[in-house]
Amino acid sequence: MRTRELRFGLYADEQGLAWVGQLVEDAVGPRSARIIGETVVDTHPGSGLSTADMYDFLAEQWDVEHPGHSSGARRAVELRVRLECSLRTWRAIRRTVTGTLCPEGTAPHTCRVPWMAR
């Protein structure tokens, strides 16, 4: 098994970050994988590019999907979760988390936490 990383750009407050972290834990639990670290970054190391600049469209998504609602303490961040697992398991975990973040369907819906997987 190798160390692999999940990266999610999020527009979230502390509760939203905790919720996404729990989604990852729940997706990892039944599989032969182990979380070995988790980091929330505001800037991309080496580039100086802020997550606010990189994920500015997520704030716009919030405004469109939640008109008239304050964004509160939400901010654009990148959640990085390091896993020890096979590539197949990493793909399954990623698919599960992205499918749970904002389930697709035929009806209009809004995401609890606007996101982007990298």
MODELLER restraints for C-alpha pairs under 7 A, 6 or more apart:
rsr = mdl.restraints
at = mdl.atoms
rsr.add(forms.Gaussian(group=physical.xy_distance, feature=features.Distance(at['CA:1:A'], at['CA:84:A']), mean=6.13, stdev=0.5))
rsr.add(forms.Gaussian(group=physical.xy_distance, feature=features.Distance(at['CA:1:A'], at['CA:85:A']), mean=4.96, stdev=0.5))
rsr.add(forms.Gaussian(group=physical.xy_distance, feature=features.Distance(at['CA:1:A'], at['CA:86:A']), mean=5.17, stdev=0.5))
rsr.add(forms.Gaussian(group=physical.xy_distance, feature=features.Distance(at['CA:2:A'], at['CA:84:A']), mean=5.46, stdev=0.5))
rsr.add(forms.Gaussian(group=physical.xy_distance, feature=features.Distance(at['CA:2:A'], at['CA:85:A']), mean=5.68, stdev=0.5))
rsr.add(forms.Gaussian(group=physical.xy_distance, feature=features.Distance(at['CA:2:A'], at['CA:86:A']), mean=6.29, stdev=0.5))
rsr.add(forms.Gaussian(group=physical.xy_distance, feature=features.Distance(at['CA:3:A'], at['CA:82:A']), mean=6.54, stdev=0.5))
rsr.add(forms.Gaussian(group=physical.xy_distance, feature=features.Distance(at['CA:3:A'], at['CA:83:A']), mean=5.49, stdev=0.5))
rsr.add(forms.Gaussian(group=physical.xy_distance, feature=features.Distance(at['CA:3:A'], at['CA:84:A']), mean=4.48, stdev=0.5))
rsr.add(forms.Gaussian(group=physical.xy_distance, feature=features.Distance(at['CA:3:A'], at['CA:85:A']), mean=6.50, stdev=0.5))
rsr.add(forms.Gaussian(group=physical.xy_distance, feature=features.Distance(at['CA:4:A'], at['CA:82:A']), mean=5.68, stdev=0.5))
rsr.add(forms.Gaussian(group=physical.xy_distance, feature=features.Distance(at['CA:4:A'], at['CA:83:A']), mean=5.20, stdev=0.5))
rsr.add(forms.Gaussian(group=physical.xy_distance, feature=features.Distance(at['CA:4:A'], at['CA:84:A']), mean=6.20, stdev=0.5))
rsr.add(forms.Gaussian(group=physical.xy_distance, feature=features.Distance(at['CA:4:A'], at['CA:85:A']), mean=6.98, stdev=0.5))
rsr.add(forms.Gaussian(group=physical.xy_distance, feature=features.Distance(at['CA:5:A'], at['CA:80:A']), mean=6.53, stdev=0.5))
rsr.add(forms.Gaussian(group=physical.xy_distance, feature=features.Distance(at['CA:5:A'], at['CA:81:A']), mean=5.54, stdev=0.5))
rsr.add(forms.Gaussian(group=physical.xy_distance, feature=features.Distance(at['CA:5:A'], at['CA:82:A']), mean=4.46, stdev=0.5))
rsr.add(forms.Gaussian(group=physical.xy_distance, feature=features.Distance(at['CA:5:A'], at['CA:83:A']), mean=5.98, stdev=0.5))
rsr.add(forms.Gaussian(group=physical.xy_distance, feature=features.Distance(at['CA:6:A'], at['CA:80:A']), mean=5.63, stdev=0.5))
rsr.add(forms.Gaussian(group=physical.xy_distance, feature=features.Distance(at['CA:6:A'], at['CA:81:A']), mean=5.13, stdev=0.5))
rsr.add(forms.Gaussian(group=physical.xy_distance, feature=features.Distance(at['CA:6:A'], at['CA:82:A']), mean=6.48, stdev=0.5))
rsr.add(forms.Gaussian(group=physical.xy_distance, feature=features.Distance(at['CA:7:A'], at['CA:78:A']), mean=6.61, stdev=0.5))
rsr.add(forms.Gaussian(group=physical.xy_distance, feature=features.Distance(at['CA:7:A'], at['CA:79:A']), mean=5.66, stdev=0.5))
rsr.add(forms.Gaussian(group=physical.xy_distance, feature=features.Distance(at['CA:7:A'], at['CA:80:A']), mean=4.62, stdev=0.5))
rsr.add(forms.Gaussian(group=physical.xy_distance, feature=features.Distance(at['CA:7:A'], at['CA:81:A']), mean=6.61, stdev=0.5))
rsr.add(forms.Gaussian(group=physical.xy_distance, feature=features.Distance(at['CA:7:A'], at['CA:117:A']), mean=5.93, stdev=0.5))
rsr.add(forms.Gaussian(group=physical.xy_distance, feature=features.Distance(at['CA:7:A'], at['CA:118:A']), mean=5.25, stdev=0.5))
rsr.add(forms.Gaussian(group=physical.xy_distance, feature=features.Distance(at['CA:8:A'], at['CA:78:A']), mean=5.47, stdev=0.5))
rsr.add(forms.Gaussian(group=physical.xy_distance, feature=features.Distance(at['CA:8:A'], at['CA:79:A']), mean=5.17, stdev=0.5))
rsr.add(forms.Gaussian(group=physical.xy_distance, feature=features.Distance(at['CA:8:A'], at['CA:80:A']), mean=6.63, stdev=0.5))
rsr.add(forms.Gaussian(group=physical.xy_distance, feature=features.Distance(at['CA:8:A'], at['CA:115:A']), mean=6.55, stdev=0.5))
rsr.add(forms.Gaussian(group=physical.xy_distance, feature=features.Distance(at['CA:8:A'], at['CA:116:A']), mean=5.57, stdev=0.5))
rsr.add(forms.Gaussian(group=physical.xy_distance, feature=features.Distance(at['CA:8:A'], at['CA:117:A']), mean=4.52, stdev=0.5))
rsr.add(forms.Gaussian(group=physical.xy_distance, feature=features.Distance(at['CA:8:A'], at['CA:118:A']), mean=5.98, stdev=0.5))
rsr.add(forms.Gaussian(group=physical.xy_distance, feature=features.Distance(at['CA:9:A'], at['CA:55:A']), mean=6.54, stdev=0.5))
rsr.add(forms.Gaussian(group=physical.xy_distance, feature=features.Distance(at['CA:9:A'], at['CA:76:A']), mean=6.97, stdev=0.5))
rsr.add(forms.Gaussian(group=physical.xy_distance, feature=features.Distance(at['CA:9:A'], at['CA:77:A']), mean=5.80, stdev=0.5))
rsr.add(forms.Gaussian(group=physical.xy_distance, feature=features.Distance(at['CA:9:A'], at['CA:78:A']), mean=4.39, stdev=0.5))
rsr.add(forms.Gaussian(group=physical.xy_distance, feature=features.Distance(at['CA:9:A'], at['CA:79:A']), mean=6.42, stdev=0.5))
rsr.add(forms.Gaussian(group=physical.xy_distance, feature=features.Distance(at['CA:9:A'], at['CA:115:A']), mean=5.37, stdev=0.5))
rsr.add(forms.Gaussian(group=physical.xy_distance, feature=features.Distance(at['CA:9:A'], at['CA:116:A']), mean=4.92, stdev=0.5))
rsr.add(forms.Gaussian(group=physical.xy_distance, feature=features.Distance(at['CA:9:A'], at['CA:117:A']), mean=6.26, stdev=0.5))
rsr.add(forms.Gaussian(group=physical.xy_distance, feature=features.Distance(at['CA:10:A'], at['CA:76:A']), mean=5.56, stdev=0.5))
rsr.add(forms.Gaussian(group=physical.xy_distance, feature=features.Distance(at['CA:10:A'], at['CA:77:A']), mean=5.42, stdev=0.5))
rsr.add(forms.Gaussian(group=physical.xy_distance, feature=features.Distance(at['CA:10:A'], at['CA:78:A']), mean=6.00, stdev=0.5))
rsr.add(forms.Gaussian(group=physical.xy_distance, feature=features.Distance(at['CA:10:A'], at['CA:113:A']), mean=6.67, stdev=0.5))
rsr.add(forms.Gaussian(group=physical.xy_distance, feature=features.Distance(at['CA:10:A'], at['CA:114:A']), mean=5.88, stdev=0.5))
rsr.add(forms.Gaussian(group=physical.xy_distance, feature=features.Distance(at['CA:10:A'], at['CA:115:A']), mean=4.47, stdev=0.5))
rsr.add(forms.Gaussian(group=physical.xy_distance, feature=features.Distance(at['CA:10:A'], at['CA:116:A']), mean=6.60, stdev=0.5))
rsr.add(forms.Gaussian(group=physical.xy_distance, feature=features.Distance(at['CA:11:A'], at['CA:58:A']), mean=5.83, stdev=0.5))
rsr.add(forms.Gaussian(group=physical.xy_distance, feature=features.Distance(at['CA:11:A'], at['CA:59:A']), mean=6.30, stdev=0.5))
rsr.add(forms.Gaussian(group=physical.xy_distance, feature=features.Distance(at['CA:11:A'], at['CA:74:A']), mean=5.85, stdev=0.5))
rsr.add(forms.Gaussian(group=physical.xy_distance, feature=features.Distance(at['CA:11:A'], at['CA:75:A']), mean=5.14, stdev=0.5))
rsr.add(forms.Gaussian(group=physical.xy_distance, feature=features.Distance(at['CA:11:A'], at['CA:76:A']), mean=4.40, stdev=0.5))
rsr.add(forms.Gaussian(group=physical.xy_distance, feature=features.Distance(at['CA:11:A'], at['CA:77:A']), mean=6.46, stdev=0.5))
rsr.add(forms.Gaussian(group=physical.xy_distance, feature=features.Distance(at['CA:11:A'], at['CA:113:A']), mean=6.08, stdev=0.5))
rsr.add(forms.Gaussian(group=physical.xy_distance, feature=features.Distance(at['CA:11:A'], at['CA:114:A']), mean=5.43, stdev=0.5))
rsr.add(forms.Gaussian(group=physical.xy_distance, feature=features.Distance(at['CA:11:A'], at['CA:115:A']), mean=6.44, stdev=0.5))
rsr.add(forms.Gaussian(group=physical.xy_distance, feature=features.Distance(at['CA:12:A'], at['CA:74:A']), mean=4.44, stdev=0.5))
rsr.add(forms.Gaussian(group=physical.xy_distance, feature=features.Distance(at['CA:12:A'], at['CA:75:A']), mean=5.54, stdev=0.5))
rsr.add(forms.Gaussian(group=physical.xy_distance, feature=features.Distance(at['CA:12:A'], at['CA:76:A']), mean=6.63, stdev=0.5))
rsr.add(forms.Gaussian(group=physical.xy_distance, feature=features.Distance(at['CA:12:A'], at['CA:113:A']), mean=5.86, stdev=0.5))
rsr.add(forms.Gaussian(group=physical.xy_distance, feature=features.Distance(at['CA:13:A'], at['CA:73:A']), mean=5.26, stdev=0.5))
rsr.add(forms.Gaussian(group=physical.xy_distance, feature=features.Distance(at['CA:13:A'], at['CA:74:A']), mean=4.10, stdev=0.5))
rsr.add(forms.Gaussian(group=physical.xy_distance, feature=features.Distance(at['CA:13:A'], at['CA:75:A']), mean=6.40, stdev=0.5))
rsr.add(forms.Gaussian(group=physical.xy_distance, feature=features.Distance(at['CA:16:A'], at['CA:113:A']), mean=6.32, stdev=0.5))
rsr.add(forms.Gaussian(group=physical.xy_distance, feature=features.Distance(at['CA:23:A'], at['CA:97:A']), mean=6.16, stdev=0.5))
rsr.add(forms.Gaussian(group=physical.xy_distance, feature=features.Distance(at['CA:24:A'], at['CA:97:A']), mean=6.09, stdev=0.5))
rsr.add(forms.Gaussian(group=physical.xy_distance, feature=features.Distance(at['CA:27:A'], at['CA:93:A']), mean=5.52, stdev=0.5))
rsr.add(forms.Gaussian(group=physical.xy_distance, feature=features.Distance(at['CA:27:A'], at['CA:96:A']), mean=6.30, stdev=0.5))
rsr.add(forms.Gaussian(group=physical.xy_distance, feature=features.Distance(at['CA:27:A'], at['CA:97:A']), mean=6.52, stdev=0.5))
rsr.add(forms.Gaussian(group=physical.xy_distance, feature=features.Distance(at['CA:28:A'], at['CA:34:A']), mean=6.90, stdev=0.5))
rsr.add(forms.Gaussian(group=physical.xy_distance, feature=features.Distance(at['CA:28:A'], at['CA:93:A']), mean=6.27, stdev=0.5))
rsr.add(forms.Gaussian(group=physical.xy_distance, feature=features.Distance(at['CA:32:A'], at['CA:85:A']), mean=6.73, stdev=0.5))
rsr.add(forms.Gaussian(group=physical.xy_distance, feature=features.Distance(at['CA:33:A'], at['CA:83:A']), mean=6.60, stdev=0.5))
rsr.add(forms.Gaussian(group=physical.xy_distance, feature=features.Distance(at['CA:33:A'], at['CA:84:A']), mean=5.59, stdev=0.5))
rsr.add(forms.Gaussian(group=physical.xy_distance, feature=features.Distance(at['CA:33:A'], at['CA:85:A']), mean=4.72, stdev=0.5))
rsr.add(forms.Gaussian(group=physical.xy_distance, feature=features.Distance(at['CA:34:A'], at['CA:83:A']), mean=5.50, stdev=0.5))
rsr.add(forms.Gaussian(group=physical.xy_distance, feature=features.Distance(at['CA:34:A'], at['CA:84:A']), mean=5.19, stdev=0.5))
rsr.add(forms.Gaussian(group=physical.xy_distance, feature=features.Distance(at['CA:34:A'], at['CA:85:A']), mean=6.80, stdev=0.5))
rsr.add(forms.Gaussian(group=physical.xy_distance, feature=features.Distance(at['CA:35:A'], at['CA:82:A']), mean=5.94, stdev=0.5))
rsr.add(forms.Gaussian(group=physical.xy_distance, feature=features.Distance(at['CA:35:A'], at['CA:83:A']), mean=4.53, stdev=0.5))
rsr.add(forms.Gaussian(group=physical.xy_distance, feature=features.Distance(at['CA:35:A'], at['CA:84:A']), mean=6.46, stdev=0.5))
rsr.add(forms.Gaussian(group=physical.xy_distance, feature=features.Distance(at['CA:36:A'], at['CA:82:A']), mean=5.54, stdev=0.5))
rsr.add(forms.Gaussian(group=physical.xy_distance, feature=features.Distance(at['CA:36:A'], at['CA:83:A']), mean=5.56, stdev=0.5))
rsr.add(forms.Gaussian(group=physical.xy_distance, feature=features.Distance(at['CA:36:A'], at['CA:84:A']), mean=6.76, stdev=0.5))
rsr.add(forms.Gaussian(group=physical.xy_distance, feature=features.Distance(at['CA:37:A'], at['CA:81:A']), mean=5.84, stdev=0.5))
rsr.add(forms.Gaussian(group=physical.xy_distance, feature=features.Distance(at['CA:37:A'], at['CA:82:A']), mean=5.06, stdev=0.5))
rsr.add(forms.Gaussian(group=physical.xy_distance, feature=features.Distance(at['CA:38:A'], at['CA:80:A']), mean=5.65, stdev=0.5))
rsr.add(forms.Gaussian(group=physical.xy_distance, feature=features.Distance(at['CA:38:A'], at['CA:81:A']), mean=4.43, stdev=0.5))
rsr.add(forms.Gaussian(group=physical.xy_distance, feature=features.Distance(at['CA:38:A'], at['CA:82:A']), mean=6.18, stdev=0.5))
rsr.add(forms.Gaussian(group=physical.xy_distance, feature=features.Distance(at['CA:39:A'], at['CA:79:A']), mean=5.92, stdev=0.5))
rsr.add(forms.Gaussian(group=physical.xy_distance, feature=features.Distance(at['CA:39:A'], at['CA:80:A']), mean=5.15, stdev=0.5))
rsr.add(forms.Gaussian(group=physical.xy_distance, feature=features.Distance(at['CA:39:A'], at['CA:81:A']), mean=6.50, stdev=0.5))
rsr.add(forms.Gaussian(group=physical.xy_distance, feature=features.Distance(at['CA:40:A'], at['CA:77:A']), mean=6.56, stdev=0.5))
rsr.add(forms.Gaussian(group=physical.xy_distance, feature=features.Distance(at['CA:40:A'], at['CA:78:A']), mean=5.64, stdev=0.5))
rsr.add(forms.Gaussian(group=physical.xy_distance, feature=features.Distance(at['CA:40:A'], at['CA:79:A']), mean=4.63, stdev=0.5))
rsr.add(forms.Gaussian(group=physical.xy_distance, feature=features.Distance(at['CA:40:A'], at['CA:80:A']), mean=6.25, stdev=0.5))
rsr.add(forms.Gaussian(group=physical.xy_distance, feature=features.Distance(at['CA:41:A'], at['CA:77:A']), mean=5.85, stdev=0.5))
rsr.add(forms.Gaussian(group=physical.xy_distance, feature=features.Distance(at['CA:41:A'], at['CA:78:A']), mean=5.30, stdev=0.5))
rsr.add(forms.Gaussian(group=physical.xy_distance, feature=features.Distance(at['CA:41:A'], at['CA:79:A']), mean=6.62, stdev=0.5))
rsr.add(forms.Gaussian(group=physical.xy_distance, feature=features.Distance(at['CA:42:A'], at['CA:50:A']), mean=5.81, stdev=0.5))
rsr.add(forms.Gaussian(group=physical.xy_distance, feature=features.Distance(at['CA:42:A'], at['CA:51:A']), mean=5.15, stdev=0.5))
rsr.add(forms.Gaussian(group=physical.xy_distance, feature=features.Distance(at['CA:42:A'], at['CA:77:A']), mean=5.29, stdev=0.5))
rsr.add(forms.Gaussian(group=physical.xy_distance, feature=features.Distance(at['CA:42:A'], at['CA:78:A']), mean=6.73, stdev=0.5))
rsr.add(forms.Gaussian(group=physical.xy_distance, feature=features.Distance(at['CA:43:A'], at['CA:49:A']), mean=5.57, stdev=0.5))
rsr.add(forms.Gaussian(group=physical.xy_distance, feature=features.Distance(at['CA:43:A'], at['CA:50:A']), mean=4.10, stdev=0.5))
rsr.add(forms.Gaussian(group=physical.xy_distance, feature=features.Distance(at['CA:43:A'], at['CA:51:A']), mean=5.34, stdev=0.5))
rsr.add(forms.Gaussian(group=physical.xy_distance, feature=features.Distance(at['CA:44:A'], at['CA:50:A']), mean=6.25, stdev=0.5))
rsr.add(forms.Gaussian(group=physical.xy_distance, feature=features.Distance(at['CA:51:A'], at['CA:76:A']), mean=5.72, stdev=0.5))
rsr.add(forms.Gaussian(group=physical.xy_distance, feature=features.Distance(at['CA:51:A'], at['CA:77:A']), mean=5.35, stdev=0.5))
rsr.add(forms.Gaussian(group=physical.xy_distance, feature=features.Distance(at['CA:51:A'], at['CA:78:A']), mean=6.63, stdev=0.5))
rsr.add(forms.Gaussian(group=physical.xy_distance, feature=features.Distance(at['CA:52:A'], at['CA:76:A']), mean=5.00, stdev=0.5))
rsr.add(forms.Gaussian(group=physical.xy_distance, feature=features.Distance(at['CA:52:A'], at['CA:77:A']), mean=6.96, stdev=0.5))
rsr.add(forms.Gaussian(group=physical.xy_distance, feature=features.Distance(at['CA:55:A'], at['CA:76:A']), mean=6.06, stdev=0.5))
rsr.add(forms.Gaussian(group=physical.xy_distance, feature=features.Distance(at['CA:58:A'], at['CA:114:A']), mean=5.62, stdev=0.5))
rsr.add(forms.Gaussian(group=physical.xy_distance, feature=features.Distance(at['CA:58:A'], at['CA:115:A']), mean=6.60, stdev=0.5))
rsr.add(forms.Gaussian(group=physical.xy_distance, feature=features.Distance(at['CA:61:A'], at['CA:114:A']), mean=6.68, stdev=0.5))
rsr.add(forms.Gaussian(group=physical.xy_distance, feature=features.Distance(at['CA:62:A'], at['CA:114:A']), mean=6.45, stdev=0.5))
rsr.add(forms.Gaussian(group=physical.xy_distance, feature=features.Distance(at['CA:65:A'], at['CA:110:A']), mean=5.69, stdev=0.5))
rsr.add(forms.Gaussian(group=physical.xy_distance, feature=features.Distance(at['CA:102:A'], at['CA:111:A']), mean=5.12, stdev=0.5))
